[in-house]
Amino acid sequence: MRVTVDVSAAVNGRAGLGRYAASLAAALAEAHPGAVSLFANFGRGADLPPSLAGLPMRRIRAGYKPWRMAVWLGQLAGVGFDRLVGKTDLVHATEHLLIPLRGAPTVLTVHDLIFRLFPEHHKRLNYGYLNAAMPLYVKRADHIIAVSQTTRRDLIAHYGTPAEKITVIAEAAAPHFTPPPPERIAAARQKYGLPDRYLVTVGTIEPRKNLARLVEALAALRRDDPGLRLLVVGARGWLTEGFDAAIERHGQREAVIELGYVPDADLPAVLGGAAAAVVPSLYEGFGLPALEAMACGVPVACSGTSSLGEVAGDAALTFDPQRVEGMVEALRRLLGDADLRTELRQKGLVRAAAFSWARAARETWEVYERVVGG
């Protein structure tokens, strides 16, 4: 069996979706040498992750928005894009974009339905596209991989997707996410000008990440702990006005440090230097930053809602993301209790070890076999 994995999200560096595509494709190729090919739409500034170098690949350069529209219109019209992909037994779409094909079955990974659940957190055009296209993609795919039970439930509830059409396969932290030695933390502190004591949150800056409430919680914590800082790792996304307004409203301009994008190689050391990692999202399809922090031996406080509670288990301190008071209480307790931090570090390492890309690749290949055999 020969499969083709669409890794467009990985070559275009699209945050969590890109990490998923690159990690899964590399693990599949390692487990099944010679059986995995890649397909990607290379946008401006696109770059192939080193982990995918050397694998056979079909490339196009259609631009992000034109390609999205072409795929959707192709699905509507029943036009096959088989020539672009080449001869294959199956195509796996790793982001929310399903290439229309006539000669091969397809598997679609659905990460979340956040656009459906929180339409106010999306730009109007993006929401309109996803709301129109995703039901069609979910229906046309031969099988769906959901990254969490939360996403599986959403697919069933909102799209009426048959339960037997969905397989839940969890993500994992990449192998290099391990507790960094002190010298690497010191090097990262010098390279990025990191403060002595900081909380860290990782992810694209957008409304559902709930950073405005985290800034308010930071202001409350710093009344008794003025040396505390908040390190925000991730690019600016969309609708960031609320985040900026919260920084000004609560007087935290000097306390909030936007580091922007940090290369994967440096991220474990940046995480490792933190007093704690915080994932305050209103909703996550999986919540990989929580697992990556745990794998680095960093105590985690996160929302207890959506998939975050599912992923974290008892290895993190959880709170209601809608309640700033609860967030403050959880973080104050974590920062003030050394024994609790040690306990969560140990539990987090065990929890993170329960997830692996080798396991995800094995379970994904089993899905391929069922789809092709069926």
C-alpha positions in Angstrom: 0.0 0.0 0.0 1.3 3.5 -0.9 -0.2 6.5 0.7 0.1 10.3 0.1 0.0 12.7 3.0 -0.9 16.3 2.4 1.7 18.3 4.5 0.8 21.8 3.2 0.3 23.0 6.8 3.8 21.8 7.7 5.6 23.5 4.8 3.7 26.8 5.4 4.4 26.7 9.1 0.9 26.9 10.3 1.4 26.5 14.1 -0.3 23.4 15.6 -1.6 22.1 12.3 1.8 22.2 10.8 3.4 20.4 13.8 0.8 17.7 13.5 1.3 17.2 9.7 5.1 17.1 10.0 5.3 14.9 13.0 2.8 12.4 11.7 4.2 12.2 8.2 7.7 11.6 9.6 6.5 8.9 11.9 4.6 7.2 9.2 7.6 7.3 6.8 9.9 5.9 9.5 7.5 3.0 10.2 6.8 2.2 6.6 9.9 3.0 4.5 9.1 3.6 0.8 5.3 3.6 1.3 4.7 7.3 2.1 4.7 10.2 -0.3 4.0 13.8 0.3 1.9 16.5 -1.3 2.0 20.2 -0.5 0.9 23.5 -1.8 3.9 25.8 -1.2 2.9 29.3 -0.4 5.2 32.4 -0.2 8.0 31.7 2.3 7.2 28.0 2.5 9.9 25.7 3.7 10.1 21.9 4.0 10.7 20.7 7.6 14.0 18.8 8.0 12.1 15.8 9.3 10.5 15.4 5.8 13.6 15.9 3.7 14.2 13.1 1.3 10.7 11.8 1.0 9.1 11.8 -2.4 6.9 14.8 -2.9 4.5 16.4 -5.4 4.4 20.2 -5.1 2.2 23.0 -6.4 2.4 26.7 -5.9 -1.2 28.0 -6.0 -1.3 30.4 -3.1 -3.2 29.7 0.1 -6.6 31.4 -0.6 -6.8 30.4 -4.3 -6.0 26.8 -3.4 -8.7 26.7 -0.7 -11.3 28.0 -3.2 -10.1 25.6 -5.9 -10.4 22.6 -3.6 -13.9 23.6 -2.4 -15.2 24.3 -5.9 -13.6 21.1 -7.1 -15.5 19.2 -4.4 -18.8 21.0 -5.3 -18.3 20.2 -9.0 -17.1 16.6 -8.6 -13.8 17.4 -10.4 -10.9 15.1 -9.5 -7.5 16.5 -8.8 -5.8 13.1 -9.2 -3.2 14.3 -11.6 -1.8 16.7 -9.1 -1.4 14.0 -6.4 -0.1 11.2 -8.6 -0.7 7.5 -8.4 -1.5 6.5 -4.8 -3.7 4.1 -2.8 -5.0 6.7 -0.4 -4.6 10.4 0.4 -4.6 11.8 4.0 -5.6 15.4 4.4 -4.0 16.6 7.7 -5.7 20.0 7.8 -9.2 21.1 7.1 -8.9 20.9 3.3 -9.9 17.8 1.4 -8.6 17.4 -2.1 -11.3 16.1 -4.5 -10.3 12.8 -5.9 -11.9 10.1 -8.1 -9.2 7.4 -8.1 -8.3 7.0 -4.4 -10.1 7.1 -1.1 -9.4 9.9 1.4 -8.9 10.3 5.2 -9.4 13.7 6.8 -8.0 14.8 10.1 -10.4 17.1 11.9 -8.7 19.0 14.7 -11.6 21.0 16.0 -14.9 22.8 15.1 -14.0 26.0 16.8 -15.2 28.1 13.9 -18.7 26.5 14.5 -18.6 26.8 18.3 -17.1 30.3 18.5 -17.9 32.1 15.2 -17.2 35.5 16.8 -13.5 34.5 17.2 -13.0 34.2 13.4 -12.8 36.7 10.6 -16.0 36.8 8.7 -14.6 35.5 5.4 -12.7 32.6 7.1 -15.8 31.7 9.1 -18.0 31.8 6.0 -15.6 29.5 4.1 -15.2 26.9 6.9 -18.9 26.9 7.7 -19.7 26.2 4.1 -16.8 23.8 3.2 -16.2 21.7 6.3 -19.5 19.9 6.3 -18.8 18.9 2.7 -15.3 17.7 3.4 -16.4 15.7 6.4 -19.1 14.1 4.3 -16.9 13.3 1.3 -14.0 11.9 3.3 -14.0 8.1 3.4 -12.9 8.2 7.1 -12.3 10.9 9.7 -9.5 11.0 12.3 -10.4 13.2 15.3 -7.5 14.2 17.5 -9.6 14.0 20.7 -12.8 12.6 22.1 -14.0 16.2 22.3 -13.6 16.7 18.6 -15.3 13.4 17.9 -18.3 14.4 20.0 -18.5 17.7 18.2 -18.5 16.0 14.8 -21.4 13.8 15.9 -23.4 16.6 17.5 -23.0 19.3 14.9 -22.6 17.4 11.6 -24.4 14.1 12.4 -21.3 12.2 11.4 -21.7 8.5 12.0 -19.7 7.4 15.0 -18.2 4.4 13.1 -16.8 6.8 10.5 -14.6 8.5 13.2 -11.4 7.2 14.8 -9.8 9.1 17.7 -6.0 9.3 17.4 -4.2 11.5 19.9 -1.3 13.8 19.1 2.0 13.8 21.0 4.9 15.9 21.9 7.9 15.6 19.5 10.8 13.5 20.9 13.0 16.5 21.5 10.6 17.9 24.1 12.4 16.6 27.2 13.6 18.3 30.4 16.4 20.7 29.2 19.7 20.8 31.2 20.5 24.0 33.1 23.1 25.1 30.5 20.5 25.1 27.7 18.1 27.0 29.8 20.8 29.6 30.6 21.7 29.8 26.9 18.0 30.4 26.0 17.7 33.0 28.7 20.6 34.9 27.3 19.6 34.5 23.6 16.0 35.7 24.2 16.6 38.0 27.1 14.2 36.0 29.3 13.3 37.4 32.8 14.2 35.7 36.0 10.7 34.5 36.8 8.0 34.0 34.2 4.9 32.2 33.3 4.9 31.0 29.7 2.0 30.4 27.3 2.5 29.1 23.8 0.2 29.5 20.8 -1.0 31.9 18.1 -2.4 35.1 19.6 -6.1 35.0 18.8 -9.3 35.4 20.9 -10.0 31.8 21.8 -6.6 31.6 23.5 -8.1 33.7 26.2 -5.0 35.9 26.7 -7.0 38.9 27.8 -8.2 37.1 30.9 -4.7 35.8 31.5 -3.3 39.3 31.4 -5.9 40.3 34.0 -4.9 37.3 36.2 -1.2 38.4 35.8 -2.0 41.9 37.1 -3.7 40.3 40.2 -0.7 38.0 40.8 1.8 40.8 40.5 0.3 42.8 43.3 2.0 40.4 45.6 4.7 39.2 43.2 5.9 42.2 41.2 8.8 40.3 39.7 6.6 37.9 37.8 6.4 38.2 34.0 4.3 36.6 31.3 6.1 35.2 28.3 3.9 34.8 25.2 5.4 32.5 22.6 3.7 32.5 19.2 2.9 34.7 16.3 0.1 37.3 16.2 -2.9 35.8 14.5 -6.2 37.7 14.2 -8.5 39.9 16.2 -5.8 40.7 18.7 -7.3 44.0 19.8 -8.8 42.5 23.0 -5.3 41.2 24.1 -3.7 44.6 23.5 -6.5 46.4 25.3 -6.2 44.2 28.3 -2.4 44.9 28.5 -3.1 48.6 28.5 -6.2 48.5 30.8 -4.3 46.5 33.5 -1.0 48.3 33.1 1.0 45.2 32.1 3.0 46.6 29.1 6.3 45.9 30.8 5.2 42.6 32.3 4.0 40.9 29.1 6.8 39.8 26.8 5.8 38.8 23.3 8.6 36.5 22.0 6.9 35.7 18.7 7.8 32.5 16.9 10.5 30.4 18.6 12.3 27.7 16.6 11.4 24.2 17.7 14.9 23.5 18.8 14.9 26.3 21.3 11.3 25.8 22.6 12.1 23.2 25.3 14.7 25.5 26.9 12.3 28.4 26.8 9.6 26.3 28.4 12.1 24.8 30.9 13.0 28.1 32.3 9.4 29.0 33.3 8.0 28.8 36.8 4.9 27.3 35.2 3.2 26.9 31.8 -0.3 28.2 31.4 -2.9 27.2 28.7 -6.0 29.3 29.4 -7.8 28.6 26.1 -11.5 28.7 25.9 -11.4 25.7 23.6 -8.8 23.4 22.1 -9.2 20.5 19.7 -6.2 18.8 21.5 -4.0 21.3 23.4 -0.5 20.2 22.4 1.3 23.0 24.2 0.1 21.6 27.5 1.6 18.2 26.6 4.9 19.7 25.3 5.3 21.6 28.6 4.7 18.5 30.6 7.3 16.6 28.5 9.8 19.3 29.4 9.2 18.8 33.1 7.3 22.1 33.5 4.3 22.3 35.9 1.1 23.1 34.0 -2.0 25.1 34.8 -4.7 24.9 32.1 -8.4 25.1 31.3 -10.4 22.2 32.4 -12.7 22.4 29.5 -12.8 20.9 26.0 -9.9 18.6 25.2 -7.5 20.2 27.7 -9.0 18.4 30.6 -9.0 15.2 28.6 -5.3 15.5 27.7 -4.0 16.8 31.0 -5.8 14.2 33.2 -4.6 14.7 36.8 -1.2 16.0 35.7 -2.1 19.6 35.6 -3.9 22.2 37.8 -7.1 23.1 36.0 -9.5 26.1 36.2 -12.6 27.5 34.5 -11.2 29.7 31.6 -14.2 32.1 31.9 -13.4 32.9 35.6 -10.4 35.1 36.2 -10.7 34.6 39.9 -10.3 30.8 39.4 -7.3 31.3 37.2 -5.7 33.5 39.7 -6.4 31.1 42.5 -4.9 28.1 40.6 -1.7 30.1 39.5 -1.2 31.5 43.0 -1.4 28.1 44.5 1.0 26.6 41.9 3.5 29.4 42.2 3.4 29.3 46.0 3.7 25.5 46.6 7.0 24.0 45.8 5.8 20.5 46.6 2.8 20.8 44.3 5.1 22.0 41.5 7.3 18.9 42.0 4.3 16.6 42.1 3.0 18.1 38.8 6.4 17.9 37.1 6.6 14.2 37.9 3.0 13.5 36.9 3.4 15.6 33.7 6.4 13.6 32.6 4.5 10.3 33.1 1.4 11.7 31.3 3.4 13.0 28.3 5.1 9.7 27.9 1.8 8.0 27.4 1.5 9.8 24.0 3.8 9.2 21.1 4.0 9.8 17.4 5.0 6.2 16.9 1.7 5.1 18.4 -0.2 7.7 16.4 1.4 6.5 13.2 0.6 2.9 14.0 -3.0 3.7 14.7 -3.3 5.9 11.6 -1.8 3.2 9.4 -4.5 0.8 10.7 -7.1 3.3 9.6 -5.5 3.4 6.1 -5.6 -0.4 5.9 -9.3 -0.5 6.8 -10.2 2.2 4.3 -8.2 0.7 1.4 -9.4 -2.8 2.3 -13.0 -1.7 2.5 
